[in-house]
């Protein structure tokens, strides 16, 4: 429904995946771009403050040096009146003015610029007094003030640098807060988009999985509709076609077995009734030989009736495989339960059962696994001699779990070991039971073993028969 509300209609799950990836990646790229811009701005401002501070410090150093040198030249000139000293002084004065001009051109602070202007005016006045011959005390005091002003200028530059660095620290803190907020917002947005596209991708896949599970469980009534990209919708339509097809096949199969059983039972009932009438002498006297033949016919009719019932039961049992719901099953508990259910039959036949059961879990259908053990134990009871022993072993061997059912009966010939699992196959060896087998028990066992991802075989055995079932070890 969400896809229907969006204007974006992906044509395939690949397009949807790529779009989601590009959108999430785009958000991360935008975040990186904004972060890079902020860091570059901070870096440029820090570099600018560093360059200005370095240039200002150099200019102040020159001003202090020249102020000190001019004071020294002024004292010397007052003592010697040497015109060359004035020439040197003017060179110092020119260097002083150049440094002051450079410092002023940096535009650091109005207070610094005002201090520079005041120093230049005062220095010019001091020079005029020096030329006009002012007293030595006045000259010394004037230049001492000039030097102190130069030192104060250094303090002002230091304060300006400290203020700029503090402003940069505040901006860094502000930028960190902004970037953290941006990271949170963009991360939440990216996670939201990731969740959205994950839902858009996994939801139709979940619908497909649910539909497949329904088909696997034999539920064909509800139609299958998958919402999502066009390719998944097409796959959903194909599954719905398969559902409809399987539903029709199941109906046809059920109808076939129902009709066959009805068509077979109707004439069979007529034959049984006719045999009963003949045996009762309704059509005339019956001699002993004829009674024997009628008894044989009656037994065969009953046998045929049993085969029809077994055929229908076999059909129901095989259909129930579709409804299997895999779960973790303690096989040792199932074996103990089956042995307990056969306790009377075992006592009647004078048989002894020895078990060696490990507490191992197999994943499968509990009822099917119970039927497997029940059929194998029933088969062993049927063919075991009186006062014989039946062994049931459930244990782990390397990377597999093995169930072994062994008896002391006549065994199974090597050429029959594959045939015994075919439906309605009956071996040449007669069973101890007076009732002849229908040949469906082991066929059902093999179907159920395969349905639970196992393998069954008739293993070589010195005496009797040994059925060996192998299941994969469950992943922890």
C-alpha positions in Angstrom: 0.0 0.0 0.0 2.9 2.3 0.7 4.3 1.8 -2.7 1.0 2.7 -4.2 1.0 6.0 -2.4 4.4 6.9 -3.6 4.9 8.5 -7.0 8.0 6.4 -7.4 7.1 3.0 -9.0 10.2 0.7 -9.0 10.2 -1.7 -11.9 12.4 -4.2 -10.1 13.8 -5.0 -6.7 17.3 -4.1 -8.1 16.1 -0.6 -9.0 14.5 -0.2 -5.5 17.8 -1.4 -3.9 20.0 0.9 -5.9 17.7 3.8 -5.3 17.7 3.2 -1.6 21.5 2.9 -1.6 21.9 6.1 -3.5 19.6 8.1 -1.3 21.3 6.9 1.9 24.7 7.4 0.4 23.6 10.9 -0.8 22.7 11.9 2.7 26.1 10.8 4.0 27.9 12.6 1.2 26.0 15.8 2.0 26.9 15.4 5.7 30.6 15.0 4.7 30.4 18.0 2.4 29.0 20.3 5.1 31.5 19.0 7.6 34.3 19.6 5.2 33.1 23.2 4.6 32.9 23.9 8.3 36.3 22.5 9.0 37.8 24.4 6.0 36.3 27.6 7.3 37.7 27.1 10.7 41.1 26.2 9.2 41.2 29.3 7.1 40.2 31.6 9.9 42.8 30.0 12.2 45.4 30.3 9.5 44.5 34.0 9.0 44.7 34.8 12.7 48.0 33.0 12.9 49.4 34.9 9.9 48.2 38.3 11.2 49.5 37.5 14.7 52.9 36.5 13.2 53.1 39.6 11.0 51.9 41.9 13.9 54.5 40.4 16.3 57.3 40.9 13.7 56.2 44.6 13.2 56.0 45.2 17.0 59.4 43.7 17.4 60.8 46.1 14.8 59.1 49.0 16.4 60.5 48.2 19.8 64.0 47.7 18.4 63.9 50.9 16.4 62.4 52.9 19.3 65.3 51.7 21.5 67.8 52.4 18.7 66.4 55.9 18.1 66.6 56.7 21.8 70.3 55.7 21.8 71.0 57.7 18.7 69.3 60.8 20.2 71.4 60.6 23.3 74.6 60.2 21.2 73.6 63.2 19.1 73.0 65.4 22.1 76.5 64.6 23.4 78.5 64.7 20.1 76.3 66.9 17.8 77.5 64.6 15.0 75.3 65.1 11.9 75.9 61.4 10.8 74.0 60.3 13.9 71.0 62.2 12.7 71.4 60.5 9.4 71.4 57.1 11.2 68.5 58.3 13.3 66.4 59.1 10.2 67.1 55.6 8.9 65.9 54.2 12.2 62.9 56.5 11.9 62.1 55.3 8.4 62.3 51.7 9.6 60.1 52.6 12.6 57.5 54.2 10.3 57.5 51.3 7.9 56.9 48.8 10.7 54.2 51.0 12.1 52.6 51.3 8.7 52.7 47.5 8.1 51.1 46.9 11.5 48.4 49.5 10.9 47.7 48.0 7.4 46.8 44.7 9.1 43.7 46.2 10.4 43.8 44.2 13.6 42.0 46.5 16.1 41.0 50.1 16.4 42.9 50.4 19.7 46.1 49.2 18.1 45.7 51.5 15.1 45.0 54.4 17.5 48.1 53.5 19.5 50.2 53.3 16.3 49.0 56.8 15.2 49.8 58.3 18.6 53.3 56.8 18.6 54.0 58.1 15.1 52.9 61.6 16.1 54.8 61.6 19.3 57.9 60.3 17.6 57.8 63.1 15.0 57.5 65.7 17.8 60.4 64.1 19.7 62.5 64.4 16.5 61.7 68.1 16.2 62.7 68.7 19.8 65.9 66.7 19.2 66.8 68.9 16.2 66.0 72.2 18.0 68.2 71.2 20.9 65.9 70.3 23.8 67.4 69.3 27.1 68.8 65.8 27.6 66.3 65.1 30.4 63.4 65.9 28.2 64.8 63.8 25.3 65.4 60.8 27.6 61.9 61.1 29.1 60.3 61.4 25.7 61.9 58.3 24.2 61.4 56.3 27.4 57.6 57.0 26.9 58.0 55.9 23.2 59.5 52.6 24.3 56.9 52.1 26.9 54.2 52.7 24.2 55.9 50.2 22.0 55.8 47.6 24.8 52.1 48.5 25.4 51.5 47.9 21.7 53.0 44.4 22.1 50.5 43.8 25.0 47.6 45.1 22.9 48.6 42.7 20.1 48.8 39.8 22.6 45.3 40.7 23.9 44.0 40.8 20.3 45.5 37.4 19.5 44.0 36.0 22.7 40.6 37.4 21.8 40.8 35.9 18.3 41.9 32.5 19.6 39.0 32.6 22.2 36.6 33.4 19.4 37.9 30.6 17.3 37.5 28.2 20.3 33.9 29.4 20.7 33.3 28.9 17.0 34.9 25.4 17.2 32.5 24.6 20.1 29.6 26.0 18.1 30.6 24.1 15.0 31.0 20.9 17.0 27.5 21.3 18.3 26.2 22.1 14.8 28.0 19.1 13.4 26.7 16.8 16.2 23.2 18.0 15.6 23.6 17.6 11.9 25.1 14.1 12.4 22.1 13.2 14.6 19.5 14.6 12.1 21.2 13.1 9.1 21.8 9.8 10.8 18.2 9.5 11.8 17.2 10.5 8.3 19.5 7.9 6.8 18.2 5.3 9.2 14.7 6.2 8.4 15.4 5.9 4.7 17.2 2.6 5.3 14.2 1.3 7.3 11.8 2.5 4.6 13.6 0.9 1.8 14.3 -2.2 3.9 10.6 -2.5 4.5 9.8 -1.9 0.8 12.3 -4.6 -0.1 11.6 -7.2 2.7 7.8 -6.8 2.8 7.2 -8.3 -0.6 9.8 -10.9 0.1 8.0 -11.7 3.4 4.7 -11.9 1.4 6.4 -14.4 -0.9 7.8 -16.4 1.9 4.4 -16.5 3.6 2.7 -17.5 0.3 5.3 -20.3 -0.2 4.8 -21.6 3.4 1.1 -21.7 2.8 1.6 -23.7 -0.4 4.0 -26.0 1.4 1.4 -26.6 4.2 -1.2 -27.5 1.6 -3.4 -24.3 2.1 -4.7 -23.4 -1.3 -7.8 -21.5 -0.5 -6.5 -17.9 -0.1 -5.3 -16.2 -3.3 -1.7 -14.8 -3.4 -1.2 -11.1 -3.9 2.3 -9.5 -3.6 2.7 -5.8 -3.4 6.1 -4.3 -4.5 8.3 -4.0 -7.5 6.9 -5.2 -10.8 9.2 -8.3 -10.9 8.0 -9.4 -7.5 4.4 -8.8 -8.4 4.9 -10.9 -11.4 6.4 -13.6 -9.2 3.4 -13.3 -6.9 1.1 -13.8 -9.9 3.0 -16.9 -10.9 2.7 -18.3 -7.3 -1.0 -17.6 -7.4 -1.2 -19.6 -10.7 0.7 -22.4 -9.0 -1.6 -22.3 -6.0 -4.6 -22.6 -8.3 -3.0 -25.4 -10.2 -2.1 -27.3 -7.0 -5.5 -26.8 -5.7 -7.1 -28.3 -8.8 -4.6 -31.2 -8.7 -5.4 -31.9 -5.0 -9.1 -31.8 -5.8 -8.6 -34.1 -8.7 -6.5 -36.5 -6.7 -9.0 -36.6 -3.9 -11.9 -37.1 -6.3 -9.9 -39.9 -8.1 -9.3 -41.9 -4.9 -12.8 -41.3 -3.7 -14.2 -42.5 -7.1 -11.8 -45.4 -7.3 -12.6 -46.6 -3.8 -16.3 -46.4 -4.5 -16.1 -48.2 -7.9 -14.0 -50.9 -6.3 -16.0 -51.3 -3.1 -19.4 -51.6 -5.0 -18.6 -54.7 -7.0 -16.5 -56.1 -4.2 -19.5 -55.9 -1.9 -21.6 -57.6 -4.5 -19.0 -60.4 -4.8 -18.9 -60.8 -1.0 -22.6 -61.0 -0.8 -22.8 -63.6 -3.6 -20.1 -65.7 -2.0 -22.0 -65.5 1.3 -25.2 -66.6 -0.4 -23.5 -69.5 -2.1 -21.9 -70.6 1.1 -25.2 -70.5 2.9 -26.7 -72.8 0.3 -29.2 -70.3 -1.1 -28.4 -71.5 -4.7 -28.4 -75.1 -3.7 -26.3 -77.6 -1.7 -22.6 -76.9 -1.5 -20.1 -79.8 -1.1 -16.9 -79.5 1.1 -14.6 -78.7 -1.8 -16.9 -75.9 -2.9 -17.0 -74.5 0.6 -13.2 -74.4 0.6 -13.2 -72.5 -2.7 -15.8 -70.1 -1.4 -13.7 -69.6 1.8 -10.7 -68.8 -0.4 -12.8 -66.3 -2.4 -14.1 -64.8 0.8 -10.6 -64.4 2.2 -9.4 -62.8 -1.0 -12.4 -60.4 -0.9 -11.5 -59.4 2.6 -7.9 -59.0 1.5 -8.9 -56.8 -1.4 -11.1 -54.8 1.0 -8.1 -54.3 3.3 -6.0 -53.2 0.4 -8.5 -50.6 -0.7 -8.7 -49.2 2.9 -4.9 -49.2 3.1 -4.7 -47.4 -0.2 -6.9 -44.7 1.0 -5.0 -44.5 4.3 -1.8 -44.3 2.4 -3.1 -41.4 0.4 -4.2 -39.5 3.5 -0.8 -40.2 5.2 1.2 -39.0 2.2 -1.0 -35.8 1.9 -0.4 -35.1 5.6 3.3 -34.6 4.7 2.3 -31.2 3.2 1.0 -30.1 6.5 4.3 -30.8 8.4 5.3 -27.9 10.7 9.0 -28.3 11.5 9.9 -28.0 15.1 12.6 -29.2 17.5 11.8 -32.8 18.6 13.4 -34.9 21.3 13.7 -38.2 19.4 14.5 -40.2 22.5 11.2 -39.2 24.1 9.3 -40.3 21.0 11.1 -43.7 21.0 10.3 -44.2 24.7 6.6 -43.3 24.0 6.3 -45.7 21.1 7.9 -48.6 23.0 5.5 -48.0 25.9 2.5 -48.1 23.5 3.7 -51.5 22.2 4.3 -53.0 25.6 1.4 -55.4 25.4 2.4 -56.7 22.0 5.9 -57.1 23.2 4.8 -59.1 26.2 2.4 -61.2 24.1 5.3 -62.1 21.7 7.8 -62.6 24.6 10.1 -60.0 23.1 12.7 -57.9 24.9 13.6 -54.3 23.8 17.0 -52.8 24.5 17.4 -49.1 24.0 20.4 -46.8 23.9 19.1 -43.3 23.6 20.9 -40.0 23.7 19.1 -36.8 24.4 19.4 -35.4 20.9 17.1 -33.0 19.1 16.0 -33.4 15.5 14.1 -30.8 13.6 11.0 -32.1 11.9 7.4 -33.1 12.3 6.7 -34.8 15.6 3.8 -37.0 14.3 5.7 -38.1 11.3 8.7 -39.1 13.4 6.4 -41.0 15.7 4.9 -42.9 12.7 8.5 -43.7 11.5 9.4 -45.3 14.8 6.1 -47.0 15.2 6.1 -48.6 11.8 9.7 -49.8 12.2 9.0 -51.2 15.7 5.8 -52.9 14.4 7.8 -54.4 11.6 10.5 -55.7 14.0 7.8 -57.2 16.3 6.1 -58.9 13.4 9.3 -60.6 12.1 11.1 -61.3 15.4 11.1 -64.8 16.8 9.6 -65.5 20.2 11.8 -64.4 23.2 13.9 -62.5 20.7 15.5 -59.1 21.3 14.9 -55.8 19.5 17.5 -53.0 19.7 16.7 -49.3 19.3 19.7 -47.0 19.2 19.5 -43.2 18.9 22.9 -41.6 19.0 25.3 -39.1 17.4 27.9 -40.3 15.0 30.3 -37.6 13.9 28.3 -34.9 12.2 25.0 -36.8 12.0 22.3 -38.3 14.2 21.6 -42.0 13.6 18.5 -44.1 14.5 19.0 -47.9 14.3 16.2 -50.5 14.6 17.5 -54.1 14.7 15.7 -57.4 15.2 16.6 -61.1 15.2 14.2 -62.1 12.5 15.0 -63.8 9.2 16.4 -60.6 7.8 16.1 -59.1 4.3 17.9 -60.5 1.3 20.4 -58.1 -0.3 18.4 -58.0 -3.6 15.3 -56.9 -1.6 16.9 -54.1 0.4 15.8 -51.4 -2.0 12.5 -53.0 -3.0 11.1 -53.1 0.5 10.5 -49.3 0.5 8.2 -49.5 -2.6 4.5 -49.3 -2.1 2.7 -52.6 -1.9 5.9 -54.6 -2.2 5.9 -57.8 -0.1 9.0 -59.8 0.4 9.4 -63.5 0.1 10.1 -64.1 3.7 6.8 -64.8 5.6 6.1 -62.8 8.7 5.4 -64.4 12.1 2.0 -62.7 12.0 -0.9 -64.6 10.5 -2.1 -61.5 8.8 -0.2 -60.8 5.6 1.3 -57.3 5.2 -0.1 -54.8 2.8 3.4 -53.5 1.9 2.7 -49.8 2.7 4.3 -49.4 6.1 8.0 -49.1 4.9 6.9 -46.9 1.9 5.3 -44.5 4.4 8.4 -44.6 6.5 10.6 -43.6 3.6 8.3 -40.8 2.6 8.3 -39.4 6.1 12.1 -39.8 6.5 12.6 -37.9 3.2 10.2 -35.2 4.4 12.3 -34.7 7.5 15.6 -34.4 5.6 16.7 -37.8 6.5 18.0 -40.9 4.8 17.0 -44.5 5.4 18.6 -47.8 4.4 18.7 -51.5 5.2 22.1 -52.0 6.6 24.0 -55.3 6.5 23.4 -57.4 9.6 24.6 -60.8 10.7 21.2 -61.9 11.9 17.8 -60.2 11.4 17.2 -56.9 9.8 18.8 -53.6 10.6 17.1 -50.3 9.5 19.4 -47.3 9.7 18.1 -43.7 9.6 20.5 -40.7 9.3 19.4 -37.1 10.2 21.6 -34.0 10.0 22.8 -32.4 13.2 20.8 -29.4 14.2 22.8 -26.1 14.1 23.1 -24.5 17.6 
